[in-house]
Amino acid sequence: MKRNTYIPRSRPSSPQGIRWRRVFFAIALLLALPKLAMLTFSHMTEGQTPILSSSLDGSENIRLVALERKKNVGPGQFASNDEASFASSGEVVAEEEPAVEETDSVLEKIVRVARGDTLMGILLDAGLARSEAHAAVSALQEVYNPRSLRPGHEVVLTFVPGAEDEVDGFFAGLRMQVDVDRNVMVLRESDEEFLAKEEQWELQVAPFAAQGEITSSLYNAAVGAGMPSPVMIQMIRALSFDVDFQRDIQPGDRFEALFERELDESGQAVREGPLLYATLETGGRALRIFRYTAQDGETDYFNERGQSVRKTLMLTPIDGARLSSGYGMRQHPILGYSRMHRGLDFAAPTGTPIMAAGDGVVTHAGRKGNYGITVELRHPNEYTTLYAHMSRLGRGISRGTRVKQGQVIGYVGTTGMSTGPHLHYEVHLRGQHVNPASVDSPPGRTLDGRDLELFRATTEQVQAQYAALAGRIVADAVQLDAASRVE
């Protein structure tokens, strides 16, 4: 864990042997003695306990009010009505007394969360008392679950230096960005009381179009066309019910897509939105899909006829694998004689996730003879599927567990009678083996009535939006080509 990254602000350096802090303090005290005496008397008569204010007016500001603490700071060094504000840069600005800026500084300790870290542990390691750390974490729970802390998050701890024998000083609060559009903060109100704040800002949603021709792989073509990987994965999974991406994709195939991205104030993409529309031309056919949210709130991808692309079973329950053995007679690589191979084999590295081909119930999870570690699922419409030679089961997978299509149920391995890491995948219909590559399962849903009318209006709007953006892409490409020829 990366710790102890200090960012001191405005701390003067002192040549050895000269105590500049005491000199400055003495000069400031002599110059301001009359006013300080009056303020000290007023403070003593009012009997108010100095606190740190929790007011937040902007996205980065934390206001520190009355920094005086009787334990560490002499009376009158700070007036009770003075305020020091610091922004995210940590710069201290004295509003009334210039001596405040010179007297001390604000320290920020930035801690990058590592695997296994907890917020409680981070605060304790920073020197907070257990009761103080517990109060801060308890306050944060009102706006953010500390258990959601992930490796890579940065926690900014703010301290106000106190006595000379204190290393870190007085803990004032913390802040961290927990999402691309959200900050959370904890600010001290009194000795062991904290107030939690959260701050959110709107991101700009913008449509983008991508199109291209496949020369080597869909992945390379999509990345070259500017399509983000998360959007490309959405397209592949939506089309995987009708396309075997290990065998069907050929050089010369084309694709086009419309998707959304969320941008920050500077126009940088900070979050990838959903895929709205895609077309894949392969094998002499054009497959079109559209994202649509039905009136009952269910969102899915549908073809031009309003039929859900989601079928009972996926064609391939694994991403990025190579088909190493098909369905039918073959010479067994271990036994040495020919026999019926009643499934498909997908070669992939050990640990590659294996997905459930469809919604179903786990009927077997564990070792099964020559199959090694195996999972069997029972699906609607009298289908069952089998996944063999796993290295281990997915989390929570056991007999009787209900799984969703695409859920990880295990990982590629080479257990049982196997010559190398791969997935052996079988499909049974009414107890009989069938070729998984030829299963023609019905669509999950077909729109009708008012939903079908709204869907058709949506498809027209989306295609018109894509055409406008794609035309701009083509025009830009032509201009670039012309410019390169001139050069």
C-alpha angles and dihedrals in degrees: 000000000000107000142160097042099157125192106192116195125213095339108158120225119233128209112236113275097021118097098206093173092062091045093052091044092052093049093047091046093052093048095047099034097116095049094041091053091055093046092047091052091049091049093050094050095049092051094207121162112233113242139174114251119232099204115135119194101163143025097269108019123111114180118216111200125192100356091192116120117185092216097060110013126063118243114271096019088112123025115230092236096052120107132198118196125196128188129205089284089063095235114155118220120190110210101192112002116050088196090071092066093050097041098067145338141232117252126208120197113196116203121189110211115239130194111292095019122135128195090239091055092047092053093046091049088051089061103261120145114252093246091050093048091047091052092051094048092046091053092050091056089073091070106015138024107237089208087069089069109124135195109273096035114127120222114199111205116196123208133183108211114240130170121008092248092059114094099197102017129210115349108234102174147289140250136190139174107240098177139011090266103029140072128183126200139185117205129187117246100174140342096307103358122101136184123214123217133182130197129197132182133193122254124212114247114213132176121234133189131209132184136167151142121261113236104159108355139349090241094057092044093049094047090047090053092053099256112148116236095243090055092046090053090053090053094048094049093047092050096039091088089068103023130060099211091194094060113010101059113092135174109275095037114129137211139187131188143181119205142156132243130191115229132197126225092281092053095252117142109245101166134025115231129208128295106253102183139359139176126196120190110199136143093008094303134099116219115198126188131185130194112232136169112214124219090260089060098254114137121203144138119267135186124237091277093056094255118140113249088215108101131189090262135022118233094229121023093196134062125228096005129137121233101240100171132018135209118284142044117345142151108266109240093219106028093044099220133092120266140150115286103208100193147023126277120213116193113215139145118280110272097031108146118253117209132209107256090218146348111296152118125277109244096173133019119171141038119345115180115267090359091070115201104008140177123201123193132195113214135186119272091044095288125140128183133201129204116191144183093035122168091216142343125263121257113286095005111144139130111301096021116138114225135191127228109273094020114138109250100169148335134260116265142143104248121144121015099349137133096205144347111305144123119252107204126190134180123201126192115196089341096309126112115247132182106266090211092060100046109128104192121180122254118269096234140003120204120229141165117011092353091058091050092051091045093055091050089050093051092052092050094047094048091049090050091050092048091054093049094042090052089055090050091052092047091051091049092051091050092050091049092050092048092051091052092052091052 
